[in-house]
Amino acid sequence: MFVISRFRVPDGGSEEQSFRSDAEAALEALSRRPGYVDGRLGRNLDDPSVWALSTTWADVGSYRRALSSYDVKVGAVPLLARAVDEPSAYEEVEPGRPTNDARARDLR
């Protein structure tokens, strides 16, 4: 599964520099968690005030456990809380493979 968090950051100046530093630290904190596969920070080519932090995980459980770890709560969650308020976690869709069912699950 992969996660895309988008951010609006004023173009240029100290706020942009601070955001970039915080995003790089967040990516570093996330990368140390079990189940982390890959991650990158990007800036929109058409609108430089839009940034994205993208991470790939072995499974959704790994991602959720990473968010609850102390290091990520300190090093990444404050940045992630500034993301555009929209769904951010996605399942990979492969040809011929069924997608996740939108239904309640039995947790027993």
Secondary structure, 3 states (H helix, E strand, C coil): CEEEEEEECCCCHHHHHHHHHHHHHHHHHHHCCCCEEEEEEEECCCCCCEEEEEEEECCHHHHHHHHHCHHHHHHCHHHHCCCCCCCCEECCCCCCCCCCCCCCCCCC
